[in-house]
Amino acid sequence: MLKVLSVPRMRACIIFNPTARGDKAKRFRRELSHIAGDLVLRPTTHAGEATILARQAVAEGFDTIIAAGGDGTVSEIVHGVATAESGLEQTRIGIVPLGTMNVLARELNLPQDLHSAWNVLKTGHEIRIDLPCAEFGAEPHKERRFFVQLAGAGLDARAVAAVDWDWKKRVGPVAYLMAGLRVLMTDRPIVHAKMGNQTTEGELILIGNGRFYGGSVPMFPQGNMRDGLLEVRVIPRVTLFGIARFAWAWIWNRGFTLKGERFLRAAEVELASIDKVPFEVDGDNAGFLPVRFSVQREALRIIVP
């Protein structure tokens, strides 16, 4: 049984995704009735609700929001905190990883088992990490989407759109690989990137805040979540061989290289295409190109071991 979270002078709210994949979510759901103290429990019922609940928690004066779910839940909560008045200064975020990949949890060396993750929350130790943002859409309807770990335009965003979510619940990350193979058989438009005076292009462009992508694959070997820079990986051509290399890297948690690819770093990145190309942030489709990525250095407060 999880012990009551009791950190002095902390007023915490748990935003919980009850549909998160796997036995950990079921176990956590069973344990919720044993949690007392100052914790307020707020389960989500649909996609996007964690953002609304996070904004409400900030407005109600909670100084800690605990994200119990996968990368999507964490990303929604971060966006809610970042778009709430004084949210980034007032509120810190803790994580109980319950999802399919838990990329941010791996990046921050957070334990994957429930009891150890709970113990990390009880320590109350926090750091500040960089906070990326995607700006897209035309005036007067321009949108901002804050995220945490990664973004991409090209094949990966199209694969996210093609994922069968019921299948994902059953098989996890394999669903993304299968969707990628289906998308590979279609036309692959070119994405153009601009970073200051530098330009480049490719069928797939990935943006990273940290090192990992798709679990524990070090897609951005030099990634640093506290340096105020975004990692940019440009893949000129996506092939079946490239997807096979990624699958091998995913199985063995290893890095890999592809012919002709480029690694760049920038504080701002603009992506565009002459075709209608989607982009994703933290594994969820967000919109269509063009998009401008930027980053606020060490703006997000987060609880770590």
DRENROKE-415287 format. One record per residue: residue in three letters; z, x, y of N, C-alpha, C in turn. Coordinates in pm, whole numbers, padded with zeros to 5 digits. Layout:
<rs>
R   code      n_w      n_u      n_v     ca_w     ca_u     ca_v      c_w      c_u      c_v
R    Ala        Z        X        Y        Z        X        Y        Z        X        Y
...
</rs>
This chain:
<rs>
R   code      n_w      n_u      n_v     ca_w     ca_u     ca_v      c_w      c_u      c_v
R    Met    00000    00084   -00120    00000    00000    00000    00000    00088    00125
R    Leu   -00081    00050    00223   -00083    00124    00349    00047    00099    00424
R    Lys    00102    00204    00481    00224    00190    00559    00192    00138    00699
R    Val    00289    00074    00759    00271    00020    00894    00239    00134    00990
R    Leu    00139    00113    01074    00106    00212    01176    00205    00199    01290
R    Ser    00284    00303    01312    00389    00294    01415    00394    00422    01495
R    Val    00306    00430    01594    00304    00545    01684    00366    00502    01816
R    Pro    00469    00570    01865    00537    00528    01988    00440    00514    02105
R    Arg    00462    00410    02184    00388    00386    02307    00239    00363    02284
R    Met    00199    00323    02161    00059    00294    02135    00042    00144    02109
R    Arg   -00046    00082    02183   -00079   -00059    02160   -00220   -00062    02101
R    Ala   -00228   -00097    01972   -00353   -00080    01899   -00410   -00213    01852
R    Cys   -00542   -00215    01846   -00617   -00330    01795   -00712   -00279    01686
R    Ile   -00714   -00347    01573   -00807   -00313    01465   -00924   -00410    01471
R    Ile   -01044   -00355    01484   -01166   -00434    01472   -01225   -00401    01335
R    Phe   -01234   -00501    01249   -01259   -00481    01108   -01385   -00555    01064
R    Asn   -01474   -00484    00995   -01593   -00546    00938   -01563   -00585    00793
R    Pro   -01536   -00712    00765   -01497   -00752    00630   -01611   -00747    00530
R    Thr   -01735   -00726    00577   -01848   -00719    00484   -01891   -00576    00457
R    Ala   -01814   -00476    00505   -01849   -00336    00479   -01862   -00313    00330
R    Arg   -01953   -00223    00294   -01988   -00204    00154   -01878   -00133    00077
R    Gly   -01864   -00171   -00052   -01783   -00092   -00145   -01641   -00141   -00162
R    Asp   -01572   -00077   -00258   -01436   -00116   -00293   -01337   -00085   -00180
R    Lys   -01366    00016   -00097   -01271    00051    00010   -01252   -00066    00106
R    Ala   -01359   -00135    00139   -01346   -00250    00230   -01263   -00360    00166
R    Lys   -01283   -00384    00037   -01205   -00486   -00032   -01058   -00447   -00037
R    Arg   -01031   -00320   -00066   -00893   -00274   -00070   -00827   -00286    00067
R    Phe   -00901   -00243    00170   -00846   -00250    00305   -00817   -00394    00345
R    Arg   -00907   -00485    00307   -00888   -00625    00340   -00760   -00678    00273
R    Arg   -00735   -00635    00151   -00613   -00677    00083   -00488   -00622    00151
R    Glu   -00500   -00502    00208   -00384   -00438    00269   -00352   -00493    00408
R    Leu   -00447   -00562    00470   -00427   -00606    00608   -00302   -00692    00626
R    Ser   -00272   -00774    00526   -00157   -00863    00539   -00026   -00787    00543
R    His   -00026   -00658    00503    00097   -00579    00502    00116   -00498    00630
R    Ile    00018   -00505    00721    00026   -00427    00845    00094   -00511    00952
R    Ala    00195   -00454    01017    00269   -00531    01118    00277   -00450    01246
R    Gly    00390   -00462    01315    00408   -00387    01439    00323   -00444    01550
R    Asp    00272   -00355    01636    00196   -00397    01753    00047   -00415    01725
R    Leu    00006   -00400    01601   -00136   -00408    01570   -00188   -00551    01576
R    Val   -00305   -00566    01637   -00374   -00694    01641   -00500   -00681    01557
R    Leu   -00523   -00770    01464   -00636   -00763    01372   -00746   -00859    01416
R    Arg   -00867   -00806    01432   -00978   -00890    01476   -01102   -00861    01389
R    Pro   -01126   -00944    01287   -01244   -00925    01203   -01372   -00970    01273
R    Thr   -01482   -00906    01239   -01612   -00947    01293   -01675   -01049    01198
R    Thr   -01763   -01131    01253   -01831   -01232    01173   -01983   -01216    01177
R    His   -02035   -01134    01270   -02179   -01116    01278   -02209   -00986    01353
R    Ala   -02333   -00941    01340   -02376   -00816    01405   -02361   -00830    01556
R    Gly   -02309   -00725    01619   -02292   -00723    01763   -02156   -00771    01811
R    Glu   -02082   -00839    01724   -01954   -00894    01768   -01851   -00786    01795
R    Ala   -01860   -00671    01724   -01762   -00564    01747   -01767   -00515    01891
R    Thr   -01886   -00517    01953   -01899   -00478    02093   -01823   -00575    02183
R    Ile   -01838   -00703    02157   -01768   -00805    02237   -01617   -00792    02219
R    Leu   -01573   -00776    02095   -01430   -00764    02069   -01372   -00638    02132
R    Ala   -01449   -00529    02135   -01401   -00405    02197   -01384   -00424    02347
R    Arg   -01479   -00489    02412   -01466   -00515    02556   -01343   -00601    02584
R    Gln   -01322   -00702    02500   -01205   -00788    02518   -01076   -00708    02500
R    Ala   -01074   -00617    02402   -00954   -00537    02377   -00923   -00447    02497
R    Val   -01026   -00389    02558   -01005   -00308    02677   -00949   -00393    02790
R    Ala   -01008   -00510    02811   -00963   -00599    02918   -00819   -00645    02898
R    Glu   -00775   -00653    02772   -00639   -00696    02742   -00538   -00582    02745
R    Gly   -00587   -00461    02773   -00496   -00349    02791   -00465   -00267    02668
R    Phe   -00538   -00283    02559   -00514   -00200    02441   -00554   -00056    02471
R    Asp   -00469    00039    02436   -00504    00179    02460   -00567    00246    02339
R    Thr   -00565    00179    02224   -00627    00232    02103   -00701    00120    02030
R    Ile   -00827    00146    01994   -00903    00054    01910   -00936    00127    01781
R    Ile   -00900    00068    01669   -00927    00127    01538   -01048    00057    01480
R    Ala   -01152    00135    01453   -01276    00083    01395   -01266    00095    01243
R    Ala   -01254   -00018    01175   -01248   -00020    01029   -01380   -00076    00978
R    Gly   -01468    00014    00938   -01601   -00027    00894   -01691    00094    00881
R    Gly   -01821    00071    00886   -01918    00178    00875   -01966    00228    01009
R    Asp   -02074    00306    01007   -02127    00365    01130   -02170    00258    01230
R    Gly   -02223    00146    01181   -02265    00040    01272   -02148   -00020    01348
R    Thr   -02038   -00042    01278   -01918   -00097    01344   -01864    00001    01448
R    Val   -01856    00129    01411   -01808    00230    01504   -01897    00235    01628
R    Ser   -02028    00234    01608   -02121    00243    01720   -02109    00123    01813
R    Glu   -02096    00004    01756   -02079   -00116    01839   -01952   -00108    01922
R    Ile   -01843   -00061    01862   -01716   -00050    01934   -01727    00052    02046
R    Val   -01790    00166    02020   -01808    00267    02123   -01887    00209    02240
R    His   -01994    00136    02209   -02074    00075    02316   -01990   -00024    02397
R    Gly   -01906   -00101    02328   -01820   -00196    02398   -01721   -00128    02489
R    Val   -01658   -00021    02442   -01562    00053    02524   -01632    00117    02644
R    Ala   -01751    00176    02619   -01822    00247    02726   -01873    00154    02835
R    Thr   -01897    00028    02800   -01950   -00067    02899   -01841   -00156    02958
R    Ala   -01717   -00137    02916   -01605   -00211    02975   -01551   -00135    03096
R    Glu   -01502   -00207    03194   -01447   -00143    03313   -01329   -00054    03275
R    Ser   -01336    00073    03312   -01233    00173    03283   -01211    00196    03134
R    Gly   -01306    00151    03052   -01287    00161    02909   -01274    00302    02856
R    Leu   -01356    00394    02905   -01356    00530    02852   -01228    00605    02887
R    Glu   -01170    00576    03002   -01046    00643    03041   -00924    00578    02977
R    Gln   -00929    00447    02964   -00812    00373    02915   -00796    00380    02764
R    Thr   -00907    00379    02691   -00902    00349    02548   -00956    00464    02463
R    Arg   -00883    00494    02357   -00930    00590    02258   -00964    00515    02130
R    Ile   -01041    00581    02043   -01091    00515    01922   -01044    00592    01799
R    Gly   -00994    00517    01701   -00961    00570    01570   -01056    00511    01468
R    Ile   -01071    00577    01353   -01168    00533    01253   -01105    00527    01115
R    Val   -01127    00413    01049   -01102    00401    00905   -01239    00381    00841
R    Pro   -01297    00486    00779   -01436    00478    00731   -01450    00392    00606
R    Leu   -01526    00284    00618   -01546    00191    00507   -01692    00169    00474
R    Gly   -01783    00238    00542   -01925    00204    00532   -02002    00279    00426
R    Thr   -02136    00270    00439   -02227    00328    00343   -02233    00480    00356
R    Met   -02242    00531    00480   -02259    00675    00501   -02144    00739    00577
R    Asn   -02087    00670    00675   -01974    00723    00751   -02006    00860    00812
R    Val   -02119    00869    00882   -02166    00997    00933   -02069    01057    01035
R    Leu   -02022    00976    01129   -01931    01029    01231   -01801    01077    01167
R    Ala   -01751    01003    01070   -01628    01045    01002   -01646    01181    00935
R    Arg   -01761    01204    00876   -01790    01333    00813   -01800    01442    00920
R    Glu   -01864    01408    01030   -01881    01504    01140   -01746    01552    01192
R    Leu   -01650    01461    01199   -01519    01493    01256   -01417    01532    01150
R    Asn   -01463    01550    01026   -01376    01587    00913   -01265    01485    00891
R    Leu   -01297    01359    00913   -01200    01253    00885   -01200    01224    00735
R    Pro   -01084    01202    00676   -01078    01174    00532   -01144    01042    00499
R    Gln   -01206    01036    00380   -01276    00916    00338   -01187    00817    00263
R    Asp   -01071    00862    00216   -00983    00770    00144   -00890    00700    00244
R    Leu   -00852    00578    00212   -00779    00493    00306   -00645    00550    00348
R    His   -00566    00599    00252   -00432    00643    00286   -00436    00766    00377
R    Ser   -00526    00860    00348   -00536    00979    00433   -00588    00943    00571
R    Ala   -00685    00852    00577   -00738    00808    00706   -00628    00742    00789
R    Trp   -00544    00664    00723   -00434    00598    00793   -00334    00700    00847
R    Asn   -00309    00803    00768   -00216    00907    00813   -00269    00980    00936
R    Val   -00401    01000    00944   -00460    01062    01062   -00433    00976    01185
R    Leu   -00448    00845    01171   -00423    00755    01284   -00279    00764    01330
R    Lys   -00187    00785    01238   -00046    00791    01275   -00012    00917    01353
R    Thr   -00091    01024    01337   -00062    01147    01410   -00089    01131    01558
R    Gly   -00191    01050    01593   -00222    01027    01733   -00290    01144    01802
R    His   -00334    01247    01729   -00402    01361    01792   -00542    01318    01834
R    Glu   -00581    01354    01956   -00713    01313    02002   -00789    01428    02066
R    Ile   -00921    01416    02063   -01010    01507    02135   -01109    01422    02214
R    Arg   -01186    01488    02299   -01295    01420    02370   -01427    01475    02319
R    Ile   -01521    01385    02289   -01653    01426    02243   -01759    01369    02338
R    Asp   -01879    01425    02329   -01990    01381    02413   -02030    01237    02379
R    Leu   -02082    01168    02479   -02123    01029    02463   -02269    01013    02507
R    Pro   -02362    01000    02411   -02502    00980    02446   -02531    00836    02486
R    Cys   -02641    00819    02558   -02682    00686    02603   -02834    00676    02601
R    Ala   -02885    00562    02557   -03028    00533    02562   -03054    00428    02668
R    Glu   -03148    00455    02759   -03187    00360    02863   -03332    00320    02838
R    Phe   -03358    00189    02833   -03492    00143    02797   -03517    00005    02858
R    Gly   -03642   -00037    02854   -03680   -00166    02911   -03723   -00152    03055
R    Ala   -03792   -00254    03103   -03846   -00254    03239   -03752   -00328    03333
R    Glu   -03751   -00284    03459   -03673   -00354    03561   -03728   -00497    03577
R    Pro   -03647   -00598    03602   -03501   -00590    03625   -03418   -00608    03498
R    His   -03479   -00584    03382   -03410   -00607    03255   -03382   -00477    03180
R    Lys   -03366   -00369    03254   -03338   -00241    03190   -03204   -00249    03118
R    Glu   -03200   -00190    02999   -03080   -00193    02916   -03027   -00052    02894
R    Arg   -02895   -00044    02868   -02832    00080    02827   -02765    00058    02693
R    Arg   -02779    00156    02605   -02713    00147    02474   -02643    00280    02447
R    Phe   -02510    00279    02455   -02433    00397    02422   -02423    00409    02270
R    Phe   -02421    00531    02221   -02410    00553    02077   -02330    00681    02054
R    Val   -02318    00721    01929   -02227    00831    01897   -02297    00950    01834
R    Gln   -02374    00925    01730   -02416    01033    01642   -02563    01071    01652
R    Leu   -02651    00973    01643   -02792    01007    01627   -02882    00895    01677
R    Ala   -03007    00932    01697   -03111    00836    01735   -03243    00891    01684
R    Gly   -03344    00807    01679   -03473    00854    01632   -03583    00757    01667
R    Ala   -03704    00807    01678   -03822    00725    01704   -03932    00769    01610
R    Gly   -04001    00671    01554   -04105    00703    01456   -04068    00645    01321
R    Leu   -04089    00724    01217   -04074    00672    01082   -03933    00626    01052
R    Asp   -03831    00697    01101   -03695    00658    01063   -03658    00523    01120
R    Ala   -03698    00495    01246   -03669    00364    01306   -03747    00254    01235
R    Arg   -03868    00283    01194   -03947    00184    01122   -03888    00160    00984
R    Ala   -03832    00264    00923   -03765    00247    00794   -03639    00162    00808
R    Val   -03563    00184    00917   -03445    00101    00941   -03485   -00046    00951
R    Ala   -03595   -00073    01022   -03641   -00211    01038   -03687   -00270    00905
R    Ala   -03734   -00184    00814   -03788   -00232    00687   -03684   -00242    00575
R    Val   -03561   -00197    00602   -03458   -00197    00498   -03422   -00341    00459
R    Asp   -03414   -00362    00329   -03363   -00488    00275   -03210   -00476    00274
R    Trp   -03142   -00555    00359   -02998   -00535    00377   -02916   -00577    00256
R    Asp   -02964   -00674    00180   -02895   -00707    00055   -02905   -00591   -00044
R    Trp   -03022   -00529   -00046   -03043   -00412   -00133   -02956   -00297   -00086
R    Lys   -02944   -00280    00046   -02860   -00173    00099   -02714   -00191    00056
R    Lys   -02665   -00316    00055   -02528   -00342    00013   -02506   -00298   -00132
R    Arg   -02612   -00306   -00213   -02597   -00273   -00354   -02614   -00125   -00383
R    Val   -02712   -00062   -00317   -02745    00077   -00355   -02714    00179   -00247
R    Gly   -02675    00135   -00127   -02637    00228   -00023   -02755    00302    00037
R    Pro   -02742    00435    00063   -02845    00511    00134   -02981    00514    00065
R    Val   -02985    00489   -00066   -03113    00488   -00137   -03207    00384   -00076
R    Ala   -03150    00277   -00021   -03233    00172    00039   -03316    00226    00155
R    Tyr   -03260    00322    00232   -03335    00382    00343   -03451    00467    00292
R    Leu   -03428    00542    00184   -03535    00624    00127   -03649    00537    00077
R    Met   -03616    00426    00010   -03719    00337   -00040   -03798    00275    00075
R    Ala   -03727    00237    00182   -03796    00181    00299   -03886    00286    00363
R    Gly   -03839    00411    00368   -03919    00519    00424   -04048    00539    00347
R    Leu   -04042    00530    00216   -04162    00545    00134   -04261    00432    00162
R    Arg   -04211    00311    00181   -04302    00199    00211   -04369    00220    00347
R    Val   -04292    00261    00445   -04346    00281    00580   -04445    00397    00582
R    Leu   -04423    00497    00497   -04512    00613    00492   -04656    00574    00460
R    Met   -04674    00463    00391   -04807    00419    00351   -04882    00349    00465
R    Thr   -04817    00332    00581   -04879    00264    00694   -04917    00367    00801
R    Asp   -04978    00319    00910   -05013    00409    01021   -04886    00467    01082
R    Arg   -04895    00594    01125   -04780    00663    01183   -04816    00709    01325
R    Pro   -04779    00632    01426   -04815    00667    01564   -04744    00793    01610
R    Ile   -04803    00856    01712   -04747    00978    01769   -04646    00943    01878
R    Val   -04532    01014    01875   -04428    00999    01975   -04430    01123    02064
R    His   -04430    01102    02196   -04432    01212    02292   -04292    01230    02352
R    Ala   -04249    01354    02363   -04116    01385    02417   -04131    01473    02540
R    Lys   -04046    01445    02640   -04042    01526    02761   -03898    01564    02791
R    Met   -03876    01694    02812   -03744    01748    02847   -03762    01841    02965
R    Gly   -03739    01789    03085   -03767    01867    03203   -03916    01896    03216
R    Asn   -03953    02024    03222   -04094    02062    03230   -04156    02085    03093
R    Gln   -04079    02065    02987   -04127    02092    02853   -04168    01962    02783
R    Thr   -04283    01966    02713   -04330    01848    02639   -04364    01888    02496
R    Thr   -04356    01790    02407   -04392    01811    02267   -04421    01674    02207
R    Glu   -04468    01671    02082   -04500    01544    02019   -04491    01556    01868
R    Gly   -04478    01440    01803   -04471    01438    01658   -04468    01296    01606
R    Glu   -04484    01281    01475   -04475    01149    01413   -04330    01102    01400
R    Leu   -04238    01197    01409   -04096    01163    01401   -04018    01256    01494
R    Ile   -03938    01198    01582   -03851    01276    01670   -03709    01223    01654
R    Leu   -03618    01314    01620   -03478    01279    01597   -03391    01339    01707
R    Ile   -03293    01264    01750   -03198    01306    01853   -03060    01310    01789
R    Gly   -02990    01422    01803   -02857    01434    01744   -02751    01472    01845
R    Asn   -02633    01414    01829   -02518    01455    01908   -02436    01558    01831
R    Gly   -02433    01543    01701   -02364    01638    01614   -02460    01704    01519
R    Arg   -02411    01741    01401   -02494    01812    01303   -02555    01722    01197
R    Phe   -02486    01612    01161   -02523    01539    01040   -02613    01420    01067
R    Tyr   -02688    01386    00962   -02780    01272    00962   -02784    01218    00820
R    Gly   -02774    01085    00806   -02788    01026    00673   -02677    01062    00577
R    Gly   -02558    01086    00626   -02448    01127    00540   -02402    01266    00578
R    Ser   -02420    01361    00488   -02377    01498    00513   -02493    01596    00520
R    Val   -02613    01548    00552   -02729    01637    00566   -02724    01702    00704
R    Pro   -02713    01836    00711   -02708    01903    00842   -02846    01908    00908
R    Met   -02890    01794    00958   -03023    01782    01018   -03033    01862    01147
R    Phe   -02919    01882    01215   -02915    01957    01341   -02815    02071    01324
R    Pro   -02856    02184    01268   -02761    02291    01231   -02677    02343    01346
R    Gln   -02731    02340    01468   -02657    02392    01583   -02585    02284    01662
R    Gly   -02578    02164    01607   -02519    02052    01678   -02373    02074    01715
R    Asn   -02339    02035    01837   -02203    02050    01887   -02171    01926    01971
R    Met   -02072    01850    01930   -02043    01723    01997   -01965    01739    02128
R    Arg   -01948    01864    02174   -01868    01885    02296   -01937    01978    02395
R    Asp   -02069    01997    02381   -02138    02093    02468   -02223    02029    02576
R    Gly   -02229    01896    02582   -02307    01828    02684   -02457    01834    02664
R    Leu   -02500    01864    02541   -02643    01873    02511   -02677    01788    02389
R    Leu   -02801    01738    02388   -02855    01666    02273   -02941    01759    02191
R    Glu   -02932    01747    02059   -03020    01820    01969   -03148    01739    01949
R    Val   -03262    01805    01951   -03391    01737    01934   -03467    01806    01820
R    Arg   -03501    01729    01718   -03579    01782    01606   -03713    01710    01603
R    Val   -03820    01784    01619   -03954    01728    01629   -04031    01759    01501
R    Ile   -04073    01656    01429   -04148    01673    01305   -04291    01626    01331
R    Pro   -04386    01719    01335   -04523    01684    01375   -04589    01582    01283
R    Arg   -04564    01598    01152   -04629    01510    01054   -04530    01476    00944
R    Val   -04519    01348    00913   -04430    01303    00806   -04512    01285    00679
R    Thr   -04470    01350    00572   -04543    01347    00446   -04451    01307    00331
R    Leu   -04511    01278    00217   -04433    01248    00098   -04349    01369    00059
R    Phe   -04405    01488    00077   -04331    01611    00048   -04207    01621    00139
R    Gly   -04225    01585    00266   -04112    01590    00359   -04001    01495    00320
R    Ile   -04038    01374    00278   -03937    01278    00234   -03867    01328    00108
R    Ala   -03943    01391    00019   -03882    01448   -00101   -03784    01559   -00066
R    Arg   -03819    01642    00034   -03728    01748    00079   -03600    01688    00134
R    Phe   -03614    01579    00212   -03496    01515    00266   -03409    01457    00154
R    Ala   -03473    01392    00054   -03398    01335   -00057   -03320    01445   -00130
R    Trp   -03384    01560   -00151   -03316    01673   -00216   -03197    01719   -00132
R    Ala   -03218    01729    00001   -03111    01772    00090   -02997    01671    00090
R    Trp   -03030    01541    00085   -02929    01437    00085   -02844    01444   -00042
R    Ile   -02909    01466   -00156   -02836    01473   -00284   -02740    01591   -00285
R    Trp   -02784    01706   -00231   -02706    01829   -00240   -02633    01864   -00111
R    Asn   -02643    01777   -00008   -02576    01801    00120   -02614    01936    00179
R    Arg   -02744    01963    00182   -02793    02091    00232   -02897    02070    00341
R    Gly   -02917    02173    00422   -03021    02168    00523   -03158    02193    00462
R    Phe   -03262    02169    00540   -03398    02193    00494   -03487    02213    00615
R    Thr   -03601    02274    00594   -03698    02295    00702   -03833    02240    00659
R    Leu   -03915    02205    00759   -04047    02152    00735   -04149    02230    00818
R    Lys   -04266    02242    00767   -04371    02320    00833   -04402    02262    00972
R    Gly   -04402    02350    01072   -04443    02313    01206   -04339    02242    01289
R    Glu   -04220    02215    01235   -04121    02142    01312   -04060    02231    01421
R    Arg   -04000    02166    01521   -03938    02237    01632   -03796    02186    01653
R    Phe   -03707    02278    01689   -03569    02244    01725   -03551    02276    01874
R    Leu   -03507    02175    01950   -03488    02192    02093   -03352    02136    02133
R    Arg   -03308    02168    02253   -03181    02117    02306   -03202    02080    02452
R    Ala   -03143    01968    02493   -03160    01923    02632   -03051    01824    02667
R    Ala   -03024    01813    02797   -02928    01715    02845   -02993    01577    02863
R    Glu   -03127    01577    02881   -03201    01453    02893   -03331    01465    02815
R    Val   -03369    01355    02748   -03492    01351    02668   -03560    01217    02692
R    Glu   -03689    01221    02722   -03766    01098    02737   -03868    01089    02624
R    Leu   -03874    00974    02557   -03970    00951    02450   -04063    00837    02488
R    Ala   -04191    00853    02455   -04290    00751    02487   -04401    00755    02384
R    Ser   -04484    00651    02381   -04599    00645    02292   -04699    00546    02347
R    Ile   -04826    00565    02314   -04927    00467    02355   -04924    00346    02262
R    Asp   -04855    00359    02149   -04840    00249    02055   -04703    00185    02070
R    Lys   -04686    00070    02007   -04556    00004    02008   -04470    00068    01899
R    Val   -04375    00150    01941   -04295    00228    01847   -04147    00195    01868
R    Pro   -04076    00157    01761   -03933    00128    01776   -03851    00256    01778
R    Phe   -03729    00246    01828   -03634    00356    01815   -03502    00299    01765
R    Glu   -03424    00383    01700   -03295    00342    01647   -03185    00429    01703
R    Val   -03064    00374    01709   -02945    00451    01745   -02838    00423    01642
R    Asp   -02780    00527    01588   -02674    00516    01488   -02712    00425    01372
R    Gly   -02840    00429    01333   -02885    00355    01216   -02920    00210    01239
R    Asp   -02923    00165    01365   -02961    00027    01396   -03074    00028    01498
R    Asn   -03175   -00056    01476   -03283   -00065    01573   -03232   -00116    01707
R    Ala   -03276   -00050    01814   -03226   -00083    01947   -03333   -00141    02039
R    Gly   -03458   -00099    02022   -03563   -00145    02111   -03691   -00067    02083
R    Phe   -03778   -00060    02186   -03907    00006    02172   -03923    00109    02284
R    Leu   -04005    00210    02254   -04037    00311    02355   -04112    00246    02470
R    Pro   -04097    00305    02591   -04031    00432    02624   -03879    00419    02633
R    Val   -03811    00533    02613   -03666    00537    02621   -03625    00672    02679
R    Arg   -03517    00671    02754   -03461    00794    02810   -03321    00814    02754
R    Phe   -03300    00931    02693   -03169    00966    02638   -03099    01064    02731
R    Ser   -02969    01039    02752   -02886    01131    02831   -02751    01140    02763
R    Val   -02663    01225    02816   -02533    01243    02752   -02427    01271    02857
R    Gln   -02309    01209    02841   -02193    01239    02924   -02104    01334    02846
R    Arg   -02076    01448    02904   -02000    01549    02831   -01853    01508    02816
R    Glu   -01806    01512    02690   -01665    01487    02655   -01611    01361    02722
R    Ala   -01686    01253    02713   -01646    01128    02777   -01572    01033    02684
R    Leu   -01583    01056    02552   -01528    00962    02456   -01402    01020    02391
R    Arg   -01292    00945    02399   -01165    00985    02339   -01160    00934    02195
R    Ile   -01129    01024    02102   -01131    00986    01962   -01019    01055    01885
R    Ile   -00958    00984    01790   -00846    01037    01712   -00900    01115    01593
R    Val   -00851    01237    01575   -00898    01326    01468   -00776    01388    01398
R    Pro   -00799    01452    01281   -00686    01519    01213   -00624    01629    01297
</rs>
